[in-house]
Amino acid sequence: MFESRDDALYARVQELEGRVEHLSGLLGALLNDERRYEPRFLAALNTVCQAKSFGHVAVYFVTGRTARMRLLVGPENPPTTSVGYGDHISGIVRPGEFWMAATHRRGLKAGFECVFTPLFRPAS
């Protein structure tokens, strides 16, 4: 009885060690990816952008005039899928997707800022 439990425990430890080795390899690939140094940037409101890599888009109120804001994301240009609305919105975009921080009225000078931050991409 103890032998089979020991064998099962040993097999499980071997499996977990293999997973740790795999994850360590993925982490090494991420750390060696020069694209992780791509800078974040401010994006203009009501302007369609296209993501070159995975990224996080944050839209937030700073000061000044308020507006009804939406974060639109999708494969079409302009994007039509709303992933959030309000005075603080954020979402993840995938490589190739279009995205836009949209006010309820085009051309409205609102007190919001929109920032895109590239994220690490998973190793292939």
Secondary structure, DSSP 4 states (H G I P E B T S, - for coil): -HHHHHHHHHHHHHHHHHHHHHHHHHHHHHHT-GGGGPPPEEE-TT--EE-SS-EEEEEEE-SS-----EEEEESSSS--EEEEESSEEEEEE-TT-EEEEE-SSTT---SEEEEEEE-PPPP-
